[in-house]
Amino acid sequence: MNIGTGTGNSVIFTGSSGNNAALKIEVDATSNAIDLLNIKGDLDLSSGFDQLTFALLNGTSLNQQSYTFATYTGALTGTFNTVTGAPSGYAVDYSTPNAINLIAVPEPSTFGALLGGAALLLSSRRRRQGKA
């Protein structure tokens, strides 16, 4: 298996019930390389039957915060309806303009620690203001 780049012009995924339009993205855990779908134009994922599958090669976990696996120069319509095989702790992110990324998602314990730290800061600030 080789990590590579596929290029096209204005791609429309046109799946149907029982026949999903599928995209398979390979991620190499050793080299941190990922397949790239490079679209010169619009990317349309609005069919309702668009499937994204990830395959992790040469390892069991990733170590980068973000991997870009699709870029487009036009508009993005819709999202992948089904995502399978995403590495543990990662999710698909559509918020970067003209790109779709696989991003690390903090574990719930990380959120708890952040909220606890924020609460301590707020509490100490209120105590200082009360003494002034």
N, C-alpha and C positions, 0 to 999 in steps of 0.2 A: 504494500500500500504506500502511495506517495501523497504527501501534502501538496496541494496545488491551487491554482487560481483558474476559475471559470469566468469568462467574460461574455456579456450579451448586451443586446439593445432592448430596452423596455420589455421586461419579462412579466408575463401574466401566468400565475399558477392557476390552472383550471381543473381542479379535481372534482370528482362527483361521488355520490354515495357509493361506497364499496370500491372506489378507485381514487384514492387520495393522490394529490399532486405532492410528491415527496422530494425533500432535499436532505441528503446525508452529508454531514460535516465531520471530518476526522480531525482530532486534536492529538498532537504528539506530546505526551507528558515529559519526555526527555529533552526535546529541543524547544518546547513551548511554541511550536509551529501549529498553524491551523489552516484548514481550507478557506479560501476566500471566493465568494460569489461577487463579482465586480460588474455592476449593471450601469451602462451608459444610457440613462433615461429612468423611466418609472419602474417601480416594483409593486406589483398588484398581488396581494395575498387575501383578497376578499371573497374567494369562492366558498369558504366555509368548510373546505376539505383539504386544507393545506397542512402537511405534516413535516416536521423538522426532527431529524434523528441525529444524535451525536454518537460518535464512536471514539473512545479513548484508546490511544495506541501507546505501547511501551511504558506502561505504568498504571498506577491506580489512583493518582491524585495530581492536581495541577497546582502551580505555585505563583501564577500571575493573578493580579486583580481583575484584569479585563483582556478579552480576546475579541477582535473584530472579525466576524465571519461573513458579513455582507455589507457592501457599499452600493450606493445608487446616486445618480446625479439629479434625478427628477423627484417625483413624489412617491411616498410610500402609502399604499392603501391597504388597510387591514393588518392583521398579524397572523402568525402561524396558529392554527387551531389546536394542534396537537404537538407537544414537544416530548420526545422520549430520549432516554440515554444521557441526559445532561449530567455531567459529573457532580458528585455530592458537594453541596455547598455553593452551587452555581445556578444562575437563572438567566433567561433571555431578557435583554434590555433593549427597548426601542426608543429611548429618550435622547440619544445622541443624533443630531441632525445628519442625515445622509449615511447612517450606519446602523447596523444591528450588531449587538455585542453579546458575548457570554460573559457575565460578570459574577464576581464572588459576592455572596450574600452573607452578611454577618450572622453568626449563630445567635439564637435567642439570649444566651448568657452574656454576649457582648452588649446587646441592647440593655439588659438589666444593669450591667456595670455602668454604662453611660448614664442611665436614668438615676442610679444611686449617686454617682458623682455630681450630677447636676443638682440633685436634692441637697447634698451636703453644701455645695457652693451657695445655693439660695438661702439655706438655713444660716450659714455663717454671715452672710451679707445682711440678713435681717437683724441678727444679734448686734452687729456693728452699728447699724442705723439706729437701733433702739438705745444704745449707750450714748450716742452723740447728742 
